[in-house]
Amino acid sequence: MKKVIKLFLITALVLIPALLITSCDSEELPEGFDKDDVTEAAKAVVNAANSRNYDVIHARISEEFQDAISVKELKEAWDPLLDESGNFEEFDEVILASKAGEEDSVYALALVKCKYENGERTYTFYFDEDMTLSGLWMK
């Protein structure tokens, strides 16, 4: 039963951002978010992923979701994708937007398109007002 719950939570961490990405509220960042800060934070998470430093990524995840996914599970999910991608070459594009959450909360959405040796990857991050990750996804 515990394994089923954990699988559900991991799936939710992957699917919720995927669903939210299709319903951005605005192409502008919410009030209180700085474009450079969000861009820098998003690139830092990508750099941590490329270095396979999942502890750094996990530390940026909001407390609400830290229990839902462990460092080990993040590694198991992302290592095969990064292995397939080859070496990181460059950041291609960073798209920022706004997304309303529950109970009047708003998130900064960052889509980070990256070029790798064997293709491209797009990272999707949701940052709350404290710049912690409330959602993350790589495809």
Backbone as JSON Lines, residues from 0, in Angstrom:
{"i":0,"aa":"M","n":[0.82,-1.19,0.0],"ca":[0.0,0.0,0.0],"c":[0.87,1.26,0.0]}
{"i":1,"aa":"K","n":[1.94,1.24,0.81],"ca":[2.84,2.38,0.88],"c":[3.48,2.65,-0.48]}
{"i":2,"aa":"K","n":[3.8,1.57,-1.2],"ca":[4.41,1.69,-2.52],"c":[3.43,2.33,-3.51]}
{"i":3,"aa":"V","n":[2.17,1.99,-3.41],"ca":[1.14,2.55,-4.29],"c":[0.98,4.05,-4.03]}
{"i":4,"aa":"I","n":[0.97,4.43,-2.77],"ca":[0.84,5.85,-2.42],"c":[2.05,6.63,-2.93]}
{"i":5,"aa":"K","n":[3.23,6.09,-2.75],"ca":[4.44,6.75,-3.21],"c":[4.43,6.89,-4.73]}
{"i":6,"aa":"L","n":[4.02,5.86,-5.44],"ca":[3.92,5.91,-6.89],"c":[2.92,6.98,-7.32]}
{"i":7,"aa":"F","n":[1.81,7.07,-6.61],"ca":[0.8,8.1,-6.91],"c":[1.4,9.49,-6.73]}
{"i":8,"aa":"L","n":[2.12,9.71,-5.65],"ca":[2.7,11.02,-5.39],"c":[3.75,11.39,-6.43]}
{"i":9,"aa":"I","n":[4.57,10.42,-6.82],"ca":[5.57,10.68,-7.86],"c":[4.88,11.03,-9.17]}
{"i":10,"aa":"T","n":[3.85,10.28,-9.5],"ca":[3.1,10.56,-10.73],"c":[2.49,11.95,-10.67]}
{"i":11,"aa":"A","n":[1.96,12.32,-9.51],"ca":[1.37,13.65,-9.36],"c":[2.42,14.74,-9.57]}
{"i":12,"aa":"L","n":[3.63,14.53,-9.05],"ca":[4.69,15.51,-9.23],"c":[5.06,15.68,-10.69]}
{"i":13,"aa":"V","n":[4.88,14.65,-11.47],"ca":[5.2,14.72,-12.88],"c":[4.01,15.26,-13.68]}
{"i":14,"aa":"L","n":[2.82,14.78,-13.39],"ca":[1.66,15.14,-14.2],"c":[1.08,16.51,-13.9]}
{"i":15,"aa":"I","n":[1.1,16.93,-12.65],"ca":[0.51,18.23,-12.32],"c":[1.18,19.35,-13.1]}
{"i":16,"aa":"P","n":[2.52,19.43,-13.11],"ca":[3.12,20.48,-13.92],"c":[2.77,20.35,-15.41]}
{"i":17,"aa":"A","n":[2.67,19.12,-15.89],"ca":[2.33,18.91,-17.3],"c":[0.94,19.46,-17.6]}
{"i":18,"aa":"L","n":[0.02,19.26,-16.7],"ca":[-1.33,19.77,-16.91],"c":[-1.38,21.28,-16.75]}
{"i":19,"aa":"L","n":[-0.64,21.79,-15.8],"ca":[-0.66,23.23,-15.56],"c":[0.0,24.01,-16.69]}
{"i":20,"aa":"I","n":[0.96,23.39,-17.33],"ca":[1.67,24.09,-18.4],"c":[0.72,24.49,-19.54]}
{"i":21,"aa":"T","n":[-0.31,23.72,-19.71],"ca":[-1.26,24.01,-20.78],"c":[-2.25,25.09,-20.39]}
{"i":22,"aa":"S","n":[-2.17,25.54,-19.15],"ca":[-3.14,26.54,-18.71],"c":[-2.48,27.71,-17.99]}
{"i":23,"aa":"C","n":[-1.43,28.27,-18.59],"ca":[-0.77,29.43,-18.01],"c":[-1.76,30.58,-17.98]}
{"i":24,"aa":"D","n":[-1.73,31.34,-16.9],"ca":[-2.64,32.46,-16.77],"c":[-2.14,33.69,-17.51]}
{"i":25,"aa":"S","n":[-0.84,33.85,-17.62],"ca":[-0.29,35.05,-18.21],"c":[1.13,34.78,-18.67]}
{"i":26,"aa":"E","n":[1.53,35.53,-19.67],"ca":[2.91,35.42,-20.12],"c":[3.81,36.34,-19.32]}
{"i":27,"aa":"E","n":[3.26,37.05,-18.35],"ca":[4.0,37.92,-17.46],"c":[4.18,37.21,-16.13]}
{"i":28,"aa":"L","n":[5.26,37.52,-15.44],"ca":[5.46,36.96,-14.11],"c":[4.5,37.61,-13.12]}
{"i":29,"aa":"P","n":[4.14,36.88,-12.08],"ca":[3.27,37.48,-11.06],"c":[3.98,38.63,-10.34]}
{"i":30,"aa":"E","n":[3.21,39.5,-9.75],"ca":[3.77,40.6,-8.97],"c":[4.65,40.02,-7.86]}
{"i":31,"aa":"G","n":[5.8,40.63,-7.66],"ca":[6.72,40.19,-6.62],"c":[7.81,39.25,-7.12]}
{"i":32,"aa":"F","n":[7.71,38.78,-8.35],"ca":[8.74,37.92,-8.93],"c":[9.6,38.74,-9.87]}
{"i":33,"aa":"D","n":[10.91,38.51,-9.81],"ca":[11.84,39.2,-10.68],"c":[12.3,38.26,-11.8]}
{"i":34,"aa":"K","n":[12.24,38.75,-13.02],"ca":[12.59,37.93,-14.19],"c":[13.99,37.33,-14.08]}
{"i":35,"aa":"D","n":[14.96,38.14,-13.68],"ca":[16.33,37.65,-13.58],"c":[16.47,36.6,-12.47]}
{"i":36,"aa":"D","n":[15.79,36.82,-11.35],"ca":[15.86,35.86,-10.24],"c":[15.26,34.51,-10.62]}
{"i":37,"aa":"V","n":[14.13,34.55,-11.29],"ca":[13.47,33.29,-11.7],"c":[14.31,32.57,-12.75]}
{"i":38,"aa":"T","n":[14.83,33.32,-13.7],"ca":[15.68,32.73,-14.75],"c":[16.92,32.1,-14.13]}
{"i":39,"aa":"E","n":[17.56,32.82,-13.21],"ca":[18.76,32.3,-12.55],"c":[18.45,31.05,-11.74]}
{"i":40,"aa":"A","n":[17.34,31.06,-11.02],"ca":[16.96,29.9,-10.21],"c":[16.68,28.69,-11.1]}
{"i":41,"aa":"A","n":[15.98,28.91,-12.2],"ca":[15.66,27.81,-13.11],"c":[16.94,27.22,-13.73]}
{"i":42,"aa":"K","n":[17.85,28.08,-14.16],"ca":[19.1,27.6,-14.73],"c":[19.94,26.87,-13.69]}
{"i":43,"aa":"A","n":[19.87,27.32,-12.45],"ca":[20.62,26.64,-11.38],"c":[20.11,25.22,-11.17]}
{"i":44,"aa":"V","n":[18.8,25.02,-11.27],"ca":[18.24,23.68,-11.13],"c":[18.69,22.8,-12.3]}
{"i":45,"aa":"V","n":[18.68,23.35,-13.5],"ca":[19.15,22.59,-14.67],"c":[20.63,22.23,-14.5]}
{"i":46,"aa":"N","n":[21.43,23.19,-14.06],"ca":[22.86,22.91,-13.86],"c":[23.06,21.82,-12.81]}
{"i":47,"aa":"A","n":[22.26,21.85,-11.75],"ca":[22.35,20.81,-10.72],"c":[21.98,19.45,-11.32]}
{"i":48,"aa":"A","n":[20.95,19.43,-12.16],"ca":[20.55,18.17,-12.82],"c":[21.68,17.66,-13.71]}
{"i":49,"aa":"N","n":[22.26,18.56,-14.49],"ca":[23.35,18.15,-15.38],"c":[24.56,17.63,-14.62]}
{"i":50,"aa":"S","n":[24.75,18.11,-13.41],"ca":[25.84,17.64,-12.54],"c":[25.42,16.44,-11.72]}
{"i":51,"aa":"R","n":[24.16,16.02,-11.9],"ca":[23.58,14.9,-11.15],"c":[23.61,15.18,-9.64]}
{"i":52,"aa":"N","n":[23.45,16.44,-9.29],"ca":[23.45,16.85,-7.89],"c":[22.0,16.96,-7.42]}
{"i":53,"aa":"Y","n":[21.39,15.82,-7.23],"ca":[19.97,15.77,-6.89],"c":[19.68,16.24,-5.46]}
{"i":54,"aa":"D","n":[20.69,16.22,-4.6],"ca":[20.5,16.76,-3.25],"c":[20.18,18.25,-3.31]}
{"i":55,"aa":"V","n":[20.86,18.97,-4.18],"ca":[20.62,20.41,-4.34],"c":[19.2,20.64,-4.85]}
{"i":56,"aa":"I","n":[18.79,19.85,-5.82],"ca":[17.44,20.0,-6.36],"c":[16.4,19.68,-5.29]}
{"i":57,"aa":"H","n":[16.6,18.59,-4.59],"ca":[15.65,18.18,-3.56],"c":[15.53,19.23,-2.47]}
{"i":58,"aa":"A","n":[16.62,19.88,-2.13],"ca":[16.6,20.93,-1.1],"c":[15.78,22.13,-1.54]}
{"i":59,"aa":"R","n":[15.63,22.34,-2.84],"ca":[14.85,23.47,-3.37],"c":[13.36,23.15,-3.47]}
{"i":60,"aa":"I","n":[12.99,21.89,-3.33],"ca":[11.58,21.49,-3.43],"c":[10.85,21.92,-2.16]}
{"i":61,"aa":"S","n":[9.64,22.4,-2.31],"ca":[8.86,22.83,-1.16],"c":[8.67,21.67,-0.2]}
{"i":62,"aa":"E","n":[8.56,21.99,1.09],"ca":[8.41,20.95,2.12],"c":[7.22,20.05,1.83]}
{"i":63,"aa":"E","n":[6.17,20.63,1.28],"ca":[4.96,19.87,0.96],"c":[5.26,18.68,0.04]}
{"i":64,"aa":"F","n":[6.19,18.87,-0.91],"ca":[6.48,17.83,-1.89],"c":[7.75,17.03,-1.58]}
{"i":65,"aa":"Q","n":[8.58,17.5,-0.66],"ca":[9.81,16.77,-0.34],"c":[9.51,15.36,0.15]}
{"i":66,"aa":"D","n":[8.41,15.2,0.88],"ca":[8.05,13.86,1.35],"c":[7.51,12.98,0.22]}
{"i":67,"aa":"A","n":[7.09,13.61,-0.86],"ca":[6.5,12.86,-1.97],"c":[7.55,12.23,-2.87]}
{"i":68,"aa":"I","n":[8.73,12.83,-2.91],"ca":[9.79,12.28,-3.78],"c":[11.13,12.4,-3.06]}
{"i":69,"aa":"S","n":[11.86,11.32,-3.06],"ca":[13.17,11.31,-2.41],"c":[14.25,11.67,-3.43]}
{"i":70,"aa":"V","n":[15.43,11.92,-2.93],"ca":[16.58,12.17,-3.8],"c":[16.8,10.96,-4.71]}
{"i":71,"aa":"K","n":[16.67,9.77,-4.13],"ca":[16.87,8.54,-4.89],"c":[15.84,8.43,-6.03]}
{"i":72,"aa":"E","n":[14.6,8.74,-5.74],"ca":[13.55,8.65,-6.77],"c":[13.75,9.69,-7.87]}
{"i":73,"aa":"L","n":[14.19,10.87,-7.49],"ca":[14.49,11.9,-8.48],"c":[15.62,11.42,-9.39]}
{"i":74,"aa":"K","n":[16.64,10.84,-8.79],"ca":[17.76,10.3,-9.56],"c":[17.3,9.18,-10.5]}
{"i":75,"aa":"E","n":[16.47,8.28,-10.0],"ca":[15.98,7.18,-10.82],"c":[15.12,7.66,-11.99]}
{"i":76,"aa":"A","n":[14.43,8.77,-11.8],"ca":[13.57,9.3,-12.86],"c":[14.37,10.09,-13.89]}
{"i":77,"aa":"W","n":[15.35,10.86,-13.44],"ca":[16.04,11.78,-14.34],"c":[17.33,11.23,-14.93]}
{"i":78,"aa":"D","n":[18.03,10.35,-14.23],"ca":[19.28,9.82,-14.78],"c":[19.12,9.19,-16.16]}
{"i":79,"aa":"P","n":[18.11,8.34,-16.37],"ca":[17.98,7.75,-17.72],"c":[17.76,8.8,-18.81]}
{"i":80,"aa":"L","n":[17.0,9.84,-18.51],"ca":[16.77,10.9,-19.49],"c":[18.05,11.66,-19.79]}
{"i":81,"aa":"L","n":[18.82,11.96,-18.76],"ca":[20.07,12.68,-18.96],"c":[21.11,11.8,-19.66]}
{"i":82,"aa":"D","n":[21.12,10.51,-19.33],"ca":[22.04,9.58,-20.02],"c":[21.74,9.55,-21.51]}
{"i":83,"aa":"E","n":[20.47,9.49,-21.84],"ca":[20.03,9.46,-23.23],"c":[20.37,10.76,-23.96]}
{"i":84,"aa":"S","n":[20.36,11.87,-23.23],"ca":[20.57,13.19,-23.83],"c":[22.0,13.46,-24.23]}
{"i":85,"aa":"G","n":[22.95,12.84,-23.55],"ca":[24.35,13.14,-23.81],"c":[24.77,14.39,-23.05]}
{"i":86,"aa":"N","n":[25.89,14.96,-23.46],"ca":[26.43,16.12,-22.77],"c":[25.58,17.37,-23.02]}
{"i":87,"aa":"F","n":[25.46,18.18,-21.97],"ca":[24.76,19.46,-22.06],"c":[25.58,20.39,-22.95]}
{"i":88,"aa":"E","n":[24.88,21.08,-23.86],"ca":[25.58,22.02,-24.74],"c":[25.26,23.46,-24.38]}
{"i":89,"aa":"E","n":[23.95,23.8,-24.3],"ca":[23.62,25.2,-24.0],"c":[22.14,25.35,-23.64]}
{"i":90,"aa":"F","n":[21.88,26.48,-22.98],"ca":[20.49,26.88,-22.76],"c":[20.0,27.49,-24.06]}
{"i":91,"aa":"D","n":[18.88,27.03,-24.54],"ca":[18.34,27.53,-25.79],"c":[17.39,28.69,-25.54]}
{"i":92,"aa":"E","n":[16.46,28.5,-24.6],"ca":[15.45,29.53,-24.37],"c":[14.86,29.33,-22.97]}
{"i":93,"aa":"V","n":[14.52,30.45,-22.33],"ca":[13.82,30.42,-21.06],"c":[12.54,31.23,-21.24]}
{"i":94,"aa":"I","n":[11.41,30.59,-21.02],"ca":[10.11,31.24,-21.13],"c":[9.52,31.34,-19.74]}
{"i":95,"aa":"L","n":[9.1,32.53,-19.36],"ca":[8.54,32.76,-18.04],"c":[7.08,33.14,-18.15]}
{"i":96,"aa":"A","n":[6.29,32.69,-17.2],"ca":[4.85,32.99,-17.2],"c":[4.33,32.95,-15.77]}
{"i":97,"aa":"S","n":[3.06,33.21,-15.64],"ca":[2.39,33.23,-14.35],"c":[1.36,32.11,-14.3]}
{"i":98,"aa":"K","n":[1.19,31.55,-13.11],"ca":[0.17,30.52,-12.92],"c":[-0.46,30.72,-11.55]}
{"i":99,"aa":"A","n":[-1.79,30.82,-11.54],"ca":[-2.51,30.93,-10.28],"c":[-2.67,29.54,-9.67]}
{"i":100,"aa":"G","n":[-2.5,29.48,-8.36],"ca":[-2.68,28.22,-7.65],"c":[-3.92,28.29,-6.79]}
{"i":101,"aa":"E","n":[-3.99,27.39,-5.86],"ca":[-5.12,27.36,-4.95],"c":[-4.98,28.45,-3.89]}
{"i":102,"aa":"E","n":[-6.08,28.88,-3.33],"ca":[-6.12,29.83,-2.22],"c":[-5.3,31.08,-2.49]}
{"i":103,"aa":"D","n":[-5.5,31.69,-3.63],"ca":[-4.86,32.95,-4.01],"c":[-3.35,32.88,-4.14]}
{"i":104,"aa":"S","n":[-2.78,31.71,-4.23],"ca":[-1.33,31.6,-4.43],"c":[-1.03,31.72,-5.92]}
{"i":105,"aa":"V","n":[0.13,32.27,-6.21],"ca":[0.58,32.39,-7.6],"c":[1.98,31.82,-7.7]}
{"i":106,"aa":"Y","n":[2.28,31.33,-8.88],"ca":[3.58,30.72,-9.12],"c":[4.22,31.34,-10.35]}
{"i":107,"aa":"A","n":[5.54,31.38,-10.33],"ca":[6.3,31.73,-11.52],"c":[6.6,30.43,-12.24]}
{"i":108,"aa":"L","n":[6.19,30.36,-13.47],"ca":[6.43,29.19,-14.32],"c":[7.65,29.48,-15.18]}
{"i":109,"aa":"A","n":[8.61,28.57,-15.17],"ca":[9.8,28.7,-16.02],"c":[9.92,27.46,-16.89]}
{"i":110,"aa":"L","n":[9.89,27.67,-18.19],"ca":[10.15,26.6,-19.16],"c":[11.57,26.84,-19.67]}
{"i":111,"aa":"V","n":[12.43,25.87,-19.47],"ca":[13.83,26.02,-19.85],"c":[14.13,24.99,-20.93]}
{"i":112,"aa":"K","n":[14.37,25.49,-22.12],"ca":[14.69,24.62,-23.25],"c":[16.21,24.55,-23.37]}
{"i":113,"aa":"C","n":[16.73,23.32,-23.42],"ca":[18.17,23.09,-23.43],"c":[18.57,22.2,-24.59]}
{"i":114,"aa":"K","n":[19.75,22.47,-25.11],"ca":[20.32,21.62,-26.15],"c":[21.35,20.69,-25.53]}
{"i":115,"aa":"Y","n":[21.24,19.43,-25.93],"ca":[22.17,18.4,-25.49],"c":[22.81,17.77,-26.72]}
{"i":116,"aa":"E","n":[23.83,17.03,-26.49],"ca":[24.56,16.34,-27.56],"c":[23.63,15.52,-28.45]}
{"i":117,"aa":"N","n":[22.65,14.84,-27.85],"ca":[21.77,13.95,-28.61],"c":[20.35,14.46,-28.78]}
{"i":118,"aa":"G","n":[20.13,15.74,-28.54],"ca":[18.78,16.27,-28.72],"c":[18.48,17.4,-27.76]}
{"i":119,"aa":"E","n":[17.22,17.61,-27.51],"ca":[16.78,18.7,-26.67],"c":[15.96,18.18,-25.49]}
{"i":120,"aa":"R","n":[15.98,18.93,-24.41],"ca":[15.15,18.66,-23.23],"c":[14.5,19.96,-22.82]}
{"i":121,"aa":"T","n":[13.28,19.84,-22.33],"ca":[12.58,21.0,-21.77],"c":[12.27,20.71,-20.32]}
{"i":122,"aa":"Y","n":[12.71,21.61,-19.47],"ca":[12.44,21.53,-18.04],"c":[11.29,22.49,-17.73]}
{"i":123,"aa":"T","n":[10.41,22.09,-16.86],"ca":[9.32,22.93,-16.41],"c":[9.42,23.04,-14.89]}
{"i":124,"aa":"F","n":[9.47,24.28,-14.42],"ca":[9.57,24.52,-12.98],"c":[8.49,25.49,-12.55]}
{"i":125,"aa":"Y","n":[7.93,25.24,-11.37],"ca":[7.01,26.17,-10.72],"c":[7.67,26.64,-9.44]}
{"i":126,"aa":"F","n":[7.9,27.94,-9.33],"ca":[8.49,28.53,-8.15],"c":[7.42,29.3,-7.38]}
{"i":127,"aa":"D","n":[7.43,29.13,-6.05],"ca":[6.52,29.93,-5.24],"c":[7.21,31.24,-4.89]}
{"i":128,"aa":"E","n":[6.55,32.06,-4.09],"ca":[7.09,33.39,-3.77],"c":[8.41,33.32,-2.99]}
{"i":129,"aa":"D","n":[8.71,32.2,-2.38],"ca":[9.98,32.01,-1.67],"c":[11.05,31.39,-2.57]}
{"i":130,"aa":"M","n":[10.72,31.23,-3.84],"ca":[11.59,30.62,-4.85],"c":[11.92,29.17,-4.54]}
{"i":131,"aa":"T","n":[11.0,28.49,-3.87],"ca":[11.13,27.05,-3.72],"c":[10.33,26.39,-4.83]}
{"i":132,"aa":"L","n":[10.71,25.18,-5.18],"ca":[10.06,24.47,-6.27],"c":[8.75,23.84,-5.78]}
{"i":133,"aa":"S","n":[7.69,24.18,-6.45],"ca":[6.39,23.58,-6.15],"c":[6.0,22.59,-7.23]}
{"i":134,"aa":"G","n":[6.8,22.49,-8.25],"ca":[6.59,21.53,-9.32],"c":[7.84,21.5,-10.2]}
{"i":135,"aa":"L","n":[8.19,20.33,-10.68],"ca":[9.32,20.2,-11.58],"c":[9.08,19.0,-12.5]}
{"i":136,"aa":"W","n":[9.57,19.15,-13.71],"ca":[9.32,18.14,-14.72],"c":[10.37,18.28,-15.81]}
{"i":137,"aa":"M","n":[10.79,17.18,-16.35],"ca":[11.72,17.19,-17.48],"c":[11.16,16.3,-18.56]}
{"i":138,"aa":"K","n":[11.2,16.78,-19.78],"ca":[10.8,15.92,-20.9],"c":[11.78,16.07,-22.03]}
